[in-house]
Structures are given as C-alpha cells and as structure tokens.
Amino acid sequence: MAQAEQTGWRDLQISARHRTWGANCPAVDLDFVLVEYYHGRPCALVEYKRAGATWSAGHPTYRALCDLADQYRPGALPCWVAVYRPGRRWRFVCRALNDAGRQALKGIEGREVTEAEYVRRLIEVRTSTLTEEDRRILRRLEDAA
C-alpha cells in the first residue's frame, strides 16, 4: 500500500492519483531536489530538507536518488542531503549519499555551517575559481551571519 501524503505542500491530485496505481508503482515526491549545474553540466544532485524533517539515507527514496547520481557519466555526480535551518541566520548540515558527495563535502559534512560556508562549497563544486560577483555575494552572506 502506498503511503499517504504527509505534508499537503504538493499537488495533491497527482499525488493521490499516483497512489492508486498500486505497490508495484513506487515513487516519491521529494521535498526540493536541485540539480546544481555549471555551464549546462550537472555538478551535484542535492535534496534540501527543512530542519526537523525525518529522512534516512537507507530509505529506497535516497537509494534511488543516489543511483541516479552514480550512473552519471563522466564519473559519479556528487549527491547529498542538505538540511537547512532558515531564519535571520541560515544554517546547513549536509550528509553525503555517495562517494562523490563525501569528496565534495570534505571538511563540512555532518557539521553545521553558515550559509556563506555552504554557498562557497557549492561554488567550489562547480569551479575552483571565485569570480568578483561570487566574492561580493559571499561577503554579503558573511555579514548577515
């Protein structure tokens, strides 16, 4: 039996309809998956979860997401879950879902980081070169932290 809608944030009609298709048609409507990219090339697959949401890296949902990332060519695409705490001072805790994600998050995985630290890492995953615009944005984020 398919699980019931838990949040009501999504289009409930397609969610409810899909659930009638039975146990052999499993699917999940993730919270907020982004393909981080640079010049049209994927750089990372990130599932964003608000702090307090429950999830497990071993759940079939995340195994499927990770499998997509691992099938990327050339090489595996970094894949992780970024748990965010919004507010005046945004914070992020990231958990890698694959080896490429662990490499991309080296030094910050599992610890709470500021928005500026997280955005810097996103830029580094894309390219090792910070532009003047990147520096301006990071300074603004650091000032807000």
C-alpha positions, 0 to 999 in steps of 0.5 A: 500500500502506498503511503499517504501524503504527509505534508499537503505542500504538493499537488495533491491530485497527482499525488493521490492519483499516483497512489492508486496505481498500486505497490508495484508503482513506487515513487516519491515526491521529494521535498526540493531536489536541485540539480546544481549545474555549471555551464549546462553540466550537472555538478551535484544532485542535492535534496534540501530538507527543512530542519526537523524533517525525518529522512534516512539515507537507507530509505529506497527514496535516497537509494534511488536518488543516489543511483541516479547520481552514480550512473552519471557519466563522466564519473559519479555526480556528487549527491547529498542531503542538505538540511537547512535551518532558515531564519535571520541566520541560515544554517546547513548540515549536509550528509553525503549519499555517495562517494562523490558527495563525501569528496565534495563535502570534505571538511563540512559534512555532518557539521553545521555551517553558515550559509556563506560556508555552504554557498562557497562549497557549492561554488567550489563544486562547480569551479575552483575559481571565485569570480568578483560577483561570487566574492561580493555575494559571499561577503554579503552572506558573511555579514548577515551571519 
